[in-house]
Amino acid sequence: MKGKVNFKPGTMIYPLPAVLVGCGASEEDYNLITVAWTGILCTNPPVCYISIRPERHSYGLIKKYGEFTINLTTQALAKATDWCGVKSGRDYDKFKECGLQAAAGEEVKAPIVVESPLSLECKVRQSLPLGSHEVFIADIVNIQADEKYMDPETGKFDLARSGLLVYAHGNYYETGKAIGRFGWSVQKKKRKTSKRSPKGRNEESLA
C-alpha cells in the first residue's frame, strides 16, 4: 500500500467552477473577470461568495457599486473565459474583445453575459480581507436562465446539457475532458520539437 505525500498548506481543492463575474454599473465601465474562487455559502437565504485580489480592476468596481453577477461558463465560452482571466479591464473592453453580449441585470446594474446558460445577480452584504484575496459575500437576488435548457414538459432547468466548464489545477474541463490549460488563448505557438511548458500565472490568479 502506497503512503501519502505531504505538501505545505495550499489551495488544493478541485474541481472549481470557472465563472465570468460581471461588474460595473453602466456600459462605460462594464467589465468581466474570470474567477475560480467562488461558491455557495447558504441556501436560505441564497448566499454566495467570490474571492478577488485587491489589485484587480474588477475589485474596485465591486467595492464601489456593491454588486456583481456570476455567469456560468461552457465549452463554447472557454476561450473567452481564459482570455478574461489573463487580460485587464483597464486595457480592454472585454465584452467587445470576446464578442460577448452584455445586458443589465433585473435586480442589479452589473451586467450579465447573455451567452451564459445561467447568470446569478448578486448584492454584496459583507467583504472580508483575508490576505492575498478579499472575499465578497453576497445575496443572490435574481437568476437569469437560458430558456433553451428548459424542459417544456416538466418546467425543469437542465443545466447539465449546457456543457459546463470547470477548472482543476491549471486546466479547464468540460464533462471531464481537458480542453485547454490556463493561458492557452494567449499562448504563442510552440514548435513541435519543444517540450518546455509555457510560463504562466498560477491557478489562484483566476480569482
Secondary structure, DSSP 8 states (H G I E B T S, - for coil): --------S------EE-EEEEE-SSTTT-EEEEE-SEEEEETTTTEEEEEE-TTSHHHHHHHHH-EEEEEE-BGGGHHHHHHHHHS-TTT--HHHHHT--EEE-SSSSSEEETTSSEEEEEEEEEEEE-SS-EEEEEEEEEEEE-GGGB-TTT--B-GGGG-BEEEETTEEEETTEEEEETTTTT-----TT---------GGGG-
